[in-house]
Amino acid sequence: MDRKKSQPFLIMAIACSAAGVVLGGTASWAESTLCIQDAAPSAECLTKPPLIKTLEGMSVGLVAGLGAAIGATVQARQN
């Protein structure tokens, strides 16, 4: 694969991964905030730091973004 053909995939991968990291981190942070404010928080909520939950959400978002980029690239090449 030459450079010209791989460039759209790299742009798509970076854009989708960045969006996934932002959305995953934001969703996990909001969930951990709501969990702490709950009337009866769970044991996981009390023992796991919110920063760790946010980093886990960001990593899941990164993987999901890469998957979306691969899927979008394959779809575009088939059409």
C-alpha positions in Angstrom: 0.0 0.0 0.0 1.5 3.3 -1.0 1.4 6.5 1.0 -1.4 8.1 -0.9 -3.8 5.2 -0.3 -3.0 4.9 3.4 -3.4 8.6 4.2 -7.2 8.7 4.3 -7.2 5.7 6.7 -4.7 7.5 9.0 -6.8 10.6 9.1 -10.0 8.6 9.8 -8.2 6.6 12.5 -7.0 9.6 14.3 -10.3 11.4 14.1 -12.4 8.5 15.2 -9.9 7.6 18.0 -9.9 11.1 19.3 -13.6 11.3 19.3 -13.8 7.9 21.1 -11.4 8.9 23.8 -13.3 12.1 24.5 -16.7 10.5 24.5 -15.6 7.5 26.5 -13.7 9.5 29.1 -16.6 12.0 29.5 -19.2 9.2 29.9 -17.1 7.3 32.4 -16.4 10.5 34.4 -20.1 11.4 34.5 -21.0 7.9 35.6 -18.5 7.9 38.4 -19.8 11.3 39.6 -23.4 10.0 39.6 -22.3 6.8 41.4 -20.7 8.8 44.2 -23.8 10.9 44.6 -26.1 7.9 44.7 -28.0 7.3 48.0 -26.6 3.7 48.3 -23.3 3.6 46.3 -22.0 0.2 45.3 -18.8 -1.3 46.7 -17.0 -0.8 43.3 -18.0 2.9 43.4 -16.5 3.3 46.8 -13.2 1.4 46.1 -12.3 2.4 42.6 -11.0 5.9 42.1 -12.8 8.1 39.6 -9.6 8.7 37.7 -9.1 5.0 37.0 -12.8 4.7 35.8 -12.2 7.7 33.5 -9.0 6.2 32.1 -10.8 2.9 31.5 -13.5 4.7 29.6 -11.0 6.5 27.5 -9.2 3.3 26.6 -12.5 1.6 25.6 -13.3 4.7 23.5 -10.0 4.5 21.8 -10.6 0.9 20.8 -14.1 1.7 19.7 -12.9 4.6 17.6 -10.3 2.5 15.9 -13.0 -0.1 15.1 -15.2 2.6 13.7 -12.4 3.9 11.5 -11.6 0.4 10.2 -15.3 -0.2 9.5 -15.7 3.2 7.8 -12.6 2.6 5.6 -13.7 -0.8 4.6 -17.2 0.4 3.8 -15.8 3.3 1.7 -13.5 1.0 -0.3 -16.3 -1.4 -1.1 -18.4 1.4 -2.6 
